Amino acid sequence: MSKFDDVVKKAEEQLAKVGIKNVDETLLRAVAKSQGPSIYLKDASLVSCSDQTELDRVINNFVKRKLDVSDEGAIDKAIKSVCETFKPVRQKMRVAFYYALVKELKKESAF
């Protein structure tokens, strides 16, 4: 199995752990691919809900730029919801977190 496949599998497992079932593997792979080589770097591959700078980066670089969402209310609601969903997970994988954001914002069409 390739390193990419390993990341996708781990992301699927993390999504299952937080109760997200029936993962669209094609969408998950597209989200992972959009992150480039950062998915292999320890620090860059994780998201911290307790770090506002990190959340601002997620909002600006992914939600606004990649998903083309500008409604601040919808963005805040989605981020809070996904952070709450991932609360049991200490190290939140960026790929899984972004997948959940895509689903929460119903922006599958961006991929």
Secondary structure, 3 states (H helix, E strand, C coil): CCHHHHHHHHHHHHHHHCCCCCCCHHHHHHHHHHCHHHHHCCCCCEECCCCHHHHHHHHHHHHHCCCCCCCHHHHHHHHHHHHHHCCCCCCEEHHHHHHHHHHHHCCHHHC
